[in-house]
Amino acid sequence: MGARENSLNSAIHVFKYGFALGFSAFGLAFFNREHPYSTGVISLTFFIAATFFLSVARIRLEDNEIKYRRWFHWHGVQYSEIRECGESWVFGYIRARKYAFPWGRIYFARPYSSYSLFGWDKEIISTIRAKTHAYKVLNKGLRRRYLLFEVHHLVLLIDVTSVGPRYETIPAKGKTESLPSLLFRSWQCAEEFLLEAGASRDDLDKARDSLRKMDVGLLETWS
């Protein structure tokens, strides 16, 4: 067993089982039968936190999918089904197209970084992102481009996928062309639509920053 595997096992023992046991103990300690409602709410919060830590998974990267195990059985998620991969505190997480019970994301343990004394491994997240992008390119349906405008808190989304270099002569006065567009009452509504359309969280954040600075943004999605 290598140093990386030992580090991963240590992280699982501490942040999965250790934290879960600790929060469960706090939940039991806070509960008081004389004040069941007030102490019960606090205890329930600790038990929910314990459940979260117990749900942290161990993952294994395969050629075509990611295998993850929370308890006894291994499950698989295809790279083409992954919409987002990132880090949250000491954990990494994966958000797939299908809802992952119970948090919507699959949180997984990470070993210590090989390049930093106190940091956590980022290589596994970079690898997942690279493979996810590669599968989107190879197995993608259609790449779409959207032009975004924000006016008076409304977000206008124009599909400019069909706009581009063409082998045709365009007159000097230009050419009128109708493009599909959607108007959203808030950025949150537009964000939900774009996430469903295949946009990544990083690209959405960049588009949002561009909207704040210049009231216009460009975004590409893979459907």
VOBA-1610 file (N, C-alpha, C; in pm, whole numbers, padded with zeros to 5 digits, always signed):
BEGIN
Met+00085-00120+00000Met+00000+00000+00000Met+00088+00124+00000Gly+00064+00217-00096Gly+00147+00334-00111Gly+00113+00444-00014Ala+00195+00550-00017Ala+00173+00662+00074Ala+00042+00734+00044Arg+00006+00742-00086Arg-00119+00810-00123Arg-00240+00735-00068Glu-00236+00600-00078Glu-00347+00520-00027Glu-00356+00532+00125Asn-00242+00534+00192Asn-00241+00550+00337Asn-00299+00685+00378Ser-00263+00788+00302Ser-00315+00921+00330Ser-00465+00927+00310Leu-00515+00860+00204Leu-00659+00858+00178Leu-00733+00783+00289Asn-00678+00671+00331Asn-00740+00595+00440Asn-00745+00677+00568Ser-00638+00752+00594Ser-00634+00836+00713Ser-00741+00945+00706Ala-00757+01005+00588Ala-00859+01110+00570Ala-00999+01053+00591Ile-01024+00934+00542Ile-01155+00872+00558Ile-01182+00840+00705His-01084+00788+00775His-01101+00755+00916His-01130+00880+01000Val-01060+00989+00967Val-01076+01111+01048Val-01201+01188+01009Phe-01216+01222+00879Phe-01321+01314+00836Phe-01453+01245+00805Lys-01453+01115+00786Lys-01579+01043+00765Lys-01628+00983+00896Tyr-01552+00887+00946Tyr-01597+00816+01067Tyr-01573+00897+01195Gly-01458+00962+01205Gly-01428+01038+01325Gly-01523+01154+01346Phe-01544+01235+01242Phe-01635+01349+01253Phe-01779+01303+01273Ala-01819+01195+01206Ala-01955+01145+01221Ala-01978+01099+01365Leu-01883+01028+01420Leu-01895+00982+01558Leu-01898+01099+01655Gly-01812+01199+01629Gly-01806+01316+01717Gly-01935+01395+01716Phe-01993+01421+01598Phe-02117+01497+01591Phe-02233+01418+01649Ser-02232+01285+01631Ser-02337+01203+01692Ser-02329+01211+01844Ala-02208+01209+01898Ala-02190+01219+02043Ala-02240+01354+02094Phe-02212+01462+02020Phe-02262+01594+02059Phe-02415+01596+02057Gly-02475+01531+01954Gly-02620+01527+01944Gly-02683+01458+02063Leu-02624+01346+02106Leu-02675+01275+02222Leu-02654+01354+02350Ala-02540+01422+02361Ala-02508+01497+02482Ala-02599+01617+02501Phe-02639+01682+02389Phe-02721+01803+02401Phe-02867+01773+02432Phe-02912+01654+02398Phe-03054+01626+02418Phe-03088+01614+02567Asn-03197+01681+02605Asn-03241+01682+02744Asn-03391+01652+02747Arg-03430+01550+02820Arg-03571+01511+02824Arg-03660+01617+02889Glu-03601+01699+02972Glu-03680+01804+03036Glu-03714+01916+02938His-03631+01933+02837His-03655+02034+02733His-03640+01966+02597Pro-03731+01880+02562Pro-03713+01797+02442Pro-03716+01875+02311Tyr-03796+01983+02304Tyr-03810+02054+02177Tyr-03687+02139+02145Ser-03646+02221+02241Ser-03532+02310+02215Ser-03402+02231+02198Thr-03380+02135+02287Thr-03257+02056+02275Thr-03266+01957+02159Gly-03390+01916+02124Gly-03406+01823+02012Gly-03366+01884+01880Val-03396+02015+01863Val-03358+02084+01739Val-03206+02088+01726Ile-03138+02121+01836Ile-02992+02126+01835Ile-02935+01987+01808Ser-02990+01887+01874Ser-02942+01750+01855Ser-02963+01704+01711Leu-03078+01741+01654Leu-03107+01703+01516Leu-03004+01763+01420Thr-02964+01889+01447Thr-02863+01954+01364Thr-02732+01876+01367Phe-02692+01832+01484Phe-02569+01753+01496Phe-02582+01619+01424Phe-02700+01557+01432Phe-02719+01428+01367Phe-02720+01442+01214Ile-02774+01552+01164Ile-02770+01577+01019Ile-02626+01594+00973Ala-02547+01669+01052Ala-02406+01685+01019Ala-02334+01550+01020Ala-02367+01467+01119Ala-02306+01333+01126Ala-02343+01251+01004Thr-02468+01263+00959Thr-02513+01190+00839Thr-02436+01235+00716Phe-02409+01367+00709Phe-02332+01418+00595Phe-02193+01355+00592Phe-02124+01354+00706Phe-01989+01299+00708Phe-01989+01149+00677Leu-02092+01079+00723Leu-02100+00936+00694Leu-02126+00909+00545Ser-02183+01006+00474Ser-02214+00988+00332Ser-02095+01017+00241Val-01984+01065+00299Val-01865+01093+00218Val-01815+00962+00155Ala-01781+00967+00028Ala-01748+00847-00047Ala-01597+00835-00074Arg-01558+00715-00103Arg-01425+00686-00160Arg-01446+00668-00311Ile-01364+00732-00392Ile-01381+00720-00536Ile-01261+00654-00600Arg-01286+00599-00719Arg-01182+00535-00798Arg-01205+00572-00944Leu-01103+00624-01009Leu-01117+00669-01147Leu-01092+00553-01243Glu-01192+00526-01327Glu-01180+00424-01430Glu-01166+00492-01565Asp-01154+00411-01671Asp-01135+00467-01805Asp-01257+00546-01851Asn-01377+00491-01827Asn-01499+00553-01880Asn-01591+00611-01773Glu-01559+00586-01648Glu-01648+00631-01542Glu-01573+00646-01410Ile-01643+00706-01315Ile-01591+00717-01178Ile-01669+00620-01091Lys-01598+00538-01018Lys-01660+00448-00923Lys-01656+00515-00786Tyr-01766+00509-00714Tyr-01767+00564-00578Tyr-01837+00466-00483Arg-01791+00466-00361Arg-01848+00377-00259Arg-01866+00454-00129Arg-01989+00457-00081Arg-02016+00520+00047Arg-02011+00419+00161Trp-02062+00299+00134Trp-02062+00196+00236Trp-02001+00067+00184Phe-02083-00021+00128Phe-02033-00153+00091Phe-02025-00176-00059His-02110-00108-00135His-02119-00135-00278His-02063-00019-00360Trp-02002-00053-00472Trp-01949+00046-00564Trp-02058+00084-00665His-02066+00212-00694His-02158+00264-00796His-02077+00341-00899Gly-02133+00360-01017Gly-02059+00428-01124Gly-02129+00552-01175Val-02050+00650-01214Val-02099+00771-01281Val-02015+00793-01406Gln-02079+00796-01521Gln-02008+00818-01647Gln-01951+00961-01650Tyr-01833+00976-01709Tyr-01774+01110-01719Tyr-01866+01203-01799Ser-01934+01147-01897Ser-02023+01230-01979Ser-02144+01281-01901Glu-02173+01220-01783Glu-02285+01261-01701Glu-02248+01364-01595Ile-02120+01394-01582Ile-02074+01487-01479Ile-02090+01631-01527Arg-02155+01711-01447Arg-02176+01851-01482Arg-02079+01944-01409Glu-02030+01901-01295Glu-01942+01989-01216Glu-01858+01905-01122Cys-01734+01946-01106Cys-01644+01882-01010Cys-01562+01991-00944Gly-01555+01989-00811Gly-01482+02093-00740Gly-01442+02047-00602Glu-01401+02141-00520Glu-01360+02110-00385Glu-01441+02190-00284Ser-01469+02130-00172Ser-01542+02194-00063Ser-01477+02152+00068Trp-01403+02247+00127Trp-01325+02223+00248Trp-01224+02113+00221Val-01224+02004+00297Val-01126+01898+00275Val-01175+01796+00172Phe-01299+01811+00128Phe-01357+01713+00036Phe-01357+01763-00107Gly-01371+01670-00198Gly-01405+01703-00335Gly-01552+01669-00355Tyr-01609+01718-00464Tyr-01748+01683-00491Tyr-01772+01670-00641Ile-01872+01592-00674Ile-01915+01571-00812Ile-02065+01598-00818Arg-02106+01674-00917Arg-02249+01694-00941Arg-02283+01636-01077Ala-02366+01535-01079Ala-02403+01468-01203Ala-02535+01523-01255Arg-02571+01481-01375Arg-02698+01526-01433Arg-02817+01473-01352Lys-02803+01351-01301Lys-02908+01294-01217Lys-02882+01331-01072Tyr-02989+01358-01000Tyr-02978+01397-00860Tyr-02915+01285-00778Ala-02816+01321-00699Ala-02747+01224-00613Ala-02799+01240-00470Phe-02874+01141-00424Phe-02930+01146-00289Phe-02816+01134-00186Pro-02819+01209-00073Pro-02927+01299-00031Pro-02893+01447-00047Trp-02772+01481-00094Trp-02729+01621-00096Trp-02727+01683-00234Gly-02753+01603-00336Gly-02746+01654-00472Gly-02607+01643-00532Arg-02509+01621-00448Arg-02369+01604-00491Arg-02311+01479-00426Ile-02208+01425-00488Ile-02133+01314-00429Ile-02005+01373-00371Tyr-01997+01378-00240Tyr-01877+01428-00174Tyr-01781+01312-00152Phe-01653+01336-00178Phe-01555+01229-00164Phe-01431+01277-00089Ala-01367+01182-00024Ala-01246+01212+00054Ala-01126+01228-00039Arg-01032+01311+00006Arg-00909+01333-00070Arg-00788+01309+00019Pro-00680+01257-00037Pro-00557+01244+00042Pro-00486+01378+00054Tyr-00382+01382+00133Tyr-00300+01503+00143Tyr-00227+01525+00012Ser-00198+01651-00017Ser-00126+01685-00139Ser+00018+01639-00132Ser+00071+01597-00245Ser+00211+01555-00253Ser+00304+01674-00263Tyr+00247+01794-00293Tyr+00330+01911-00319Tyr+00315+02018-00212Ser+00225+01997-00117Ser+00205+02097-00012Ser+00198+02027+00123Leu+00256+02090+00224Leu+00262+02028+00356Leu+00125+02018+00421Phe+00042+02122+00403Phe-00089+02124+00470Phe-00206+02120+00372Gly-00178+02116+00243Gly-00286+02121+00144Gly-00345+01984+00116Trp-00454+01987+00039Trp-00523+01864+00000Trp-00506+01841-00149Asp-00509+01717-00186Asp-00482+01677-00324Asp-00580+01743-00422Lys-00527+01809-00524Lys-00608+01871-00628Lys-00597+01795-00760Glu-00502+01703-00765Glu-00478+01631-00890Glu-00599+01550-00932Ile-00666+01488-00837Ile-00781+01406-00871Ile-00894+01490-00930Ile-00912+01612-00878Ile-01015+01701-00931Ile-00978+01746-01072Ser-00850+01780-01092Ser-00804+01820-01225Ser-00822+01707-01326Thr-00796+01584-01283Thr-00811+01468-01372Thr-00957+01447-01409Ile-01046+01458-01311Ile-01188+01441-01339Ile-01237+01549-01435Arg-01196+01673-01412Arg-01237+01782-01500Arg-01187+01761-01643Ala-01061+01717-01655Ala-01003+01694-01787Ala-01077+01582-01860Lys-01105+01473-01790Lys-01175+01361-01853Lys-01318+01399-01888Thr-01382+01475-01801Thr-01518+01520-01828Thr-01522+01607-01953His-01427+01699-01963His-01421+01786-02080His-01394+01704-02206Ala-01303+01607-02197Ala-01270+01525-02313Ala-01392+01447-02361Tyr-01471+01394-02268Tyr-01589+01318-02307Tyr-01697+01409-02363Lys-01703+01532-02314Lys-01799+01626-02371Lys-01762+01658-02516Val-01633+01668-02543Val-01587+01697-02678Val-01611+01578-02771Leu-01579+01458-02721Leu-01589+01338-02805Leu-01733+01289-02820Asn-01809+01296-02709Asn-01943+01238-02710Asn-02053+01343-02707Lys-02017+01466-02731Lys-02112+01575-02717Lys-02222+01565-02822Gly-02331+01632-02790Gly-02433+01649-02891Gly-02398+01774-02969Leu-02443+01887-02923Leu-02424+02012-02996Leu-02367+02118-02904Arg-02266+02186-02950Arg-02214+02300-02875Arg-02296+02423-02910Arg-02341+02493-02807Arg-02422+02611-02829Arg-02354+02733-02768Arg-02373+02846-02834Arg-02320+02973-02783Arg-02437+03064-02750Tyr-02423+03129-02635Tyr-02526+03223-02591Tyr-02463+03359-02563Leu-02531+03461-02608Leu-02493+03599-02576Leu-02588+03647-02468Leu-02531+03701-02359Leu-02613+03742-02245Leu-02606+03893-02226Phe-02723+03952-02199Phe-02732+04094-02167Phe-02813+04108-02038Glu-02775+04207-01958Glu-02850+04235-01835Glu-02894+04381-01836Val-03026+04400-01834Val-03083+04534-01838Val-03193+04543-01731His-03174+04633-01637His-03273+04653-01530His-03306+04520-01461His-03203+04445-01428His-03213+04319-01354His-03277+04206-01435Leu-03310+04232-01561Leu-03358+04127-01651Leu-03240+04071-01729Val-03244+03943-01757Val-03135+03879-01832Val-03189+03831-01966Leu-03132+03883-02073Leu-03169+03844-02209Leu-03066+03745-02261Leu-03114+03630-02305Leu-03028+03522-02353Leu-03055+03502-02502Ile-02954+03522-02586Ile-02969+03508-02731Ile-02882+03392-02778Asp-02943+03297-02847Asp-02870+03183-02900Asp-02802+03224-03031Val-02670+03237-03026Val-02594+03281-03144Val-02513+03166-03203Thr-02557+03042-03178Thr-02484+02926-03229Thr-02471+02929-03380Ser-02577+02971-03447Ser-02576+02970-03594Ser-02499+03086-03655Val-02460+03183-03573Val-02387+03299-03625Val-02239+03266-03634Gly-02179+03289-03748Gly-02037+03260-03765Gly-01998+03274-03911Pro-01871+03247-03941Pro-01826+03258-04080Pro-01906+03166-04173Arg-01950+03219-04282Arg-02025+03142-04380Arg-01971+03170-04520Tyr-01991+03072-04605Tyr-01945+03087-04743Tyr-02057+03148-04827Glu-02085+03271-04797Glu-02187+03345-04871Glu-02150+03492-04871Thr-02199+03560-04970Thr-02171+03703-04982Thr-02277+03782-04908Ile-02232+03864-04815Ile-02324+03946-04738Ile-02313+04089-04788Pro-02425+04152-04823Pro-02419+04289-04876Pro-02366+04388-04774Ala-02322+04502-04823Ala-02262+04603-04736Ala-02361+04654-04630Lys-02486+04657-04665Lys-02585+04706-04569Lys-02620+04602-04462Gly-02560+04484-04475Gly-02583+04381-04374Gly-02699+04290-04411Lys-02725+04195-04323Lys-02830+04097-04348Lys-02911+04076-04220Thr-03040+04087-04231Thr-03127+04065-04116Thr-03143+03915-04091Glu-03129+03876-03966Glu-03142+03736-03930Glu-03208+03724-03793Ser-03308+03640-03783Ser-03377+03618-03656Ser-03304+03512-03575Leu-03288+03539-03446Leu-03219+03446-03357Leu-03309+03413-03238Pro-03310+03287-03195Pro-03391+03251-03077Pro-03339+03319-02952Ser-03428+03367-02870Ser-03387+03438-02748Ser-03485+03408-02635Leu-03436+03424-02514Leu-03517+03404-02394Leu-03492+03520-02298Leu-03595+03562-02231Leu-03585+03670-02133Leu-03617+03614-01995Phe-03526+03637-01899Phe-03543+03587-01763Phe-03556+03704-01667Arg-03635+03683-01564Arg-03659+03791-01469Arg-03545+03811-01372Ser-03453+03715-01363Ser-03338+03728-01273Ser-03224+03640-01323Trp-03104+03667-01270Trp-02989+03584-01306Trp-03007+03441-01256Gln-03070+03424-01141Gln-03089+03290-01086Gln-03172+03204-01182Cys-03274+03262-01241Cys-03357+03187-01336Cys-03277+03150-01461Ala-03199+03246-01511Ala-03115+03218-01628Ala-03010+03113-01596Glu-02956+03119-01474Glu-02854+03025-01431Glu-02910+02882-01428Glu-03030+02865-01375Glu-03093+02733-01371Glu-03110+02677-01512Phe-03153+02761-01604Phe-03172+02717-01743Phe-03039+02675-01805Leu-02935+02755-01785Leu-02805+02727-01845Leu-02739+02603-01786Leu-02759+02581-01656Leu-02706+02458-01595Leu-02773+02335-01656Glu-02904+02344-01678Glu-02975+02233-01741Glu-02930+02215-01885Ala-02887+02325-01949Ala-02841+02318-02088Ala-02699+02265-02100Gly-02632+02244-01986Gly-02498+02186-01990Gly-02384+02280-01958Ala-02415+02403-01913Ala-02308+02498-01878Ala-02239+02454-01749Ser-02111+02482-01741Ser-02035+02450-01620Ser-02043+02567-01522Arg-02020+02537-01396Arg-02023+02640-01293Arg-01915+02745-01316Asp-01796+02704-01357Asp-01687+02799-01382Asp-01723+02896-01495Asp-01780+02843-01604Asp-01818+02929-01716Asp-01931+03025-01676Leu-02023+02977-01593Leu-02130+03065-01545Leu-02077+03178-01459Asp-01980+03147-01374Asp-01920+03251-01290Asp-01850+03356-01375Lys-01782+03312-01480Lys-01713+03407-01570Lys-01814+03494-01644Ala-01922+03432-01690Ala-02025+03509-01760Ala-02090+03610-01666Arg-02111+03569-01541Arg-02170+03659-01442Arg-02079+03778-01415Asp-01951+03752-01401Asp-01855+03862-01381Asp-01856+03958-01499Ser-01864+03903-01620Ser-01868+03988-01739Ser-01995+04072-01742Leu-02107+04014-01700Leu-02232+04089-01695Leu-02224+04205-01596Arg-02162+04180-01483Arg-02150+04285-01382Arg-02063+04400-01429Lys-01960+04368-01506Lys-01865+04471-01549Lys-01911+04544-01675Met-01966+04467-01772Met-01995+04527-01903Met-02139+04509-01950Asp-02222+04446-01867Asp-02362+04420-01902Asp-02378+04328-02022Val-02272+04255-02056Val-02279+04160-02166Val-02185+04044-02136Gly-02221+03924-02178Gly-02137+03808-02157Gly-02158+03705-02266Leu-02061+03616-02283Leu-02068+03508-02382Leu-02047+03376-02312Leu-02130+03278-02346Leu-02123+03150-02275Leu-02144+03037-02376Glu-02064+02930-02360Glu-02079+02811-02442Glu-02123+02695-02356Thr-02213+02614-02408Thr-02259+02494-02337Thr-02246+02374-02429Trp-02244+02258-02365Trp-02244+02131-02439Trp-02369+02055-02401Ser-02454+02029-02496Ser-02579+01958-02467Ser-02562+01809-02490
//
